[in-house]
Amino acid sequence: PANLGSGVDAIQKWMTGHGLKPNDFVFLNPSGFSNENRIRPKDLGLLLEKVRTDFSIAPEFSTSLPISGSDGTIKR
């Protein structure tokens, strides 16, 4: 069953499986809305590039992003 702990574990496993070391980031909230989550900009860029080139998830990831000035929270 989904819960906070299993969500954090899944994301940490995915991040370490894509080249980050466990001490390269702090991830305590799977929703991403937490001041406690930490990652260096360089490492975030590496992960985003991996997502962009992983064709099993890239289309869904791309369509989940808002279009600046058109939708989502950045519409206004």
N, C-alpha and C positions, 0 to 999 in steps of 0.2 A: 504493500500500500504506500501511496505517496505521503510523505511528511517532510518537514523541514530538514531533518537529518539526512534522509535518503536523497533529497534534492541537492543538498550541499555535497554529499559524497559523489553523486553522479557527475556534477559539474567539475569537481576537483579531479576525478578520475579522467574525464575528457581532456581537461587542461594539461595534466601531466602526460597523458597519452599523445599529446600534440607538442611535446618538447619542453614544457615548462617544468621546472623543479618545484617541489612543494614549498620551498622557502622563497620562491619568486613572486608569490601572490598570497593574499588573504581573501578568502571567500567564505562569508558566514551567512549570507542570505541569498537564496537562489532566485529571488525576484529581481535582484540587482539594485533594489531601492534601499540601500543601506550605506551609511557613512563608514561602516566597518569594512566593506569590501575594498580591497586595494590591489592594484596591478600597475606596473610601470608602463608608461605610454609605449615604449619600445616593444614590450611583450604583448600589449593589446594589439598593436599593429601587426605583429607576427601571427597572432591568433586570427585576426580579421582576414589576413591574406590566406591563411589556411582554409578558412570558411569559404572565401570567395572562389578558391580553386577546387573545393571538394564538391563535385557535381551531384553527390547524393543529398546535400543539404543547401547548396548555394541558391537554387531557385526559390526555396521557401524563405531563406534568410533575406534575400534581396526584396522579395515582395512584402516582407514584414516591415521594411523601413519606410518611414514617412517621406512624402515628397515635399520638400521645403516650400512653405508658403501655400500648400494646397490641402494638406490633411494632417491629421494627428494633432499633437499638442503644439506644434510649431506653425499652425495655420495662421494665427494672429501675430 
